[in-house]
Structure formats: C-alpha cells, structure tokens
Amino acid sequence: MEVKRKVISMGERDVIQEARTKIETLQTAFSRECKASPDAFRFKENLDQMLKVLLKARQVDNRLLIELEKFYQTASLLIGLGGLALNEEAFQAWRAYDHWHYEVVKSQLQVYGPTVVLCS
C-alpha cells in the first residue's frame, strides 16, 4: 500500500530556505555569547536537529511543518520558562523567527486527531 503525502502549496515562497536562513541566523547569534547551561545545551541541540531536518527536506508537507512546530515549541519553552538567557542579537533573531513561524507555519499546519482548547 502506497501512502501519498500531501504537498502544501506556498505559492512562490521557498519556505525551506527561509526557515533555514532564520534558524542559521538564530544559531549564529546564539553561539556568539552562549553561556554553558543545560538549557543552552538543549537549545543548541534543538537548533542542530532542525537544521538537519531542513537540509534533508525536499518539499513542504505536513511532516516538515510538524517538525518546525516541534522546534518552535521546544525553543519557546526553553526561552520563555527555562533558564536560557539570550543576548540581544539572539533575542532579535528569535523574535524574527517567531514572527515568521506564525505567519508561515501556523497558518498551513494541519493537526489531525482530537485536540483540546484550554481556556482560563
């Protein structure tokens, strides 16, 4: 049985290259003044893993978008609630990625199965 993956059309945008550029910029800024900590190590691993996924990616499909979302959620947790302190340049690179992620990835990501909306 052959499984066909749905390719998501993004018009003229090269989403893979845009993501790679944003994450490489973040990685460069982060590595300049990185303070050794467990959260910094996890963040660096997260960046490295996402770049490997992007290098292998040939097309934009839901699998790639899910990987980008996992990267975003992990990084966001480390930056927001963890002990990771970003320098100003890395923080600005993160904000640029954050903006791009909401504009491009969140709008195209398709979630399957039951979902729960938490209200406070």
N, C-alpha and C positions, 0 to 999 in steps of 0.2 A: 504494500500500500504506500503510495507516494503522498507525502504531505506537501502541500503548496503553501509557501509563505507569502503573505500579503505585503507587497512593496508599497510604502506610503509615499505618495507624491508630494514633494515640497516645492514644486514649481522650478524656478531657476536656481534656487539656493543649493549650495554644496554644504549640506548640514554636517557631514563627517569632517570636512576640512575646517569648518567654522568651530566645531566642538574641539577638535584637536588644537587649533590655534588658541582658543580660550584657555584650555586646560594646560597647555605648554606655557603660556604666559603666567598662569597661576603658579605652576610648578617652579618656574624660574624665579619669580618674585619671592615665593616661599623659601626656596633653598638659599637665598642670599643671606637671610638673617634668621635661620632656623635654630631654635633653642631645643636641645635634646630633651624629650619627654615622651612618655608612652603615647600620648595623643598626637604628638608631632610625627612619631614613627608610623602610627596608623594612618594619618593623613597622607604621608608620603607614599605608603603602600597603596592607598586608595587612588592617588594620582597615577602611580605607575601602572596599576591594574587597568584603569580606564584607558590610558594611552595605548596599552597593548590591545585592548578590545577595538579601539578606533583604528589602529594600524591594520588589523585583520578585516575590518568591516569593508564590504564591497557595495552595500546598498542600505538604504534607510528602511528598516522594517521594525515591527513592534519589539523584536528581541533587542535591537540596538537601543531603542527608546527606553526599554525597561532597564538595560544596563546603565544608561545615562541617569535614569531616575534613582537607581540604587546608589550610584556615585553621589548624586546630589543629596540624597537623604543622609548618607553616612557623613559626608563632608559637613553638611548643615548641622548635624548633631554635634560633631567634634568642635565646630566653630562656635555654635550657639550655647551649648550646655557643657561641653567638655572644657578641659583646661588649656586648649590651644589658643595661644595669643598670636595673632597675625600682625606683622608690621603694616604700616600704612599702604605700601605698594601692593602687598599681598591681599590686604583687605579690599583695596580698589579693584584688583583683578578678580577677587571673589564676587564682588558686587556686580561686575560686568558679566561674569558667568551666570550669576543668579538671574539677572535681568534677561539674558539670552535664553536661559533654560525655561523660564516662564513663558517667554514669547514663542519659542520654537517647540520644545519638547512637550511641555504640559498640554499644549493645545492639540497635539497629534497622538499622544499616548492613549492606547486603548486598554482598559482594565477589564479583565474577564472574571466572572465568578461573583460571589457575594461580596458586597462592600458595606461598610458601616460608616455612617456620618456621625461624628461626635459633636454634640452641641454642649456648650457650657452654660 
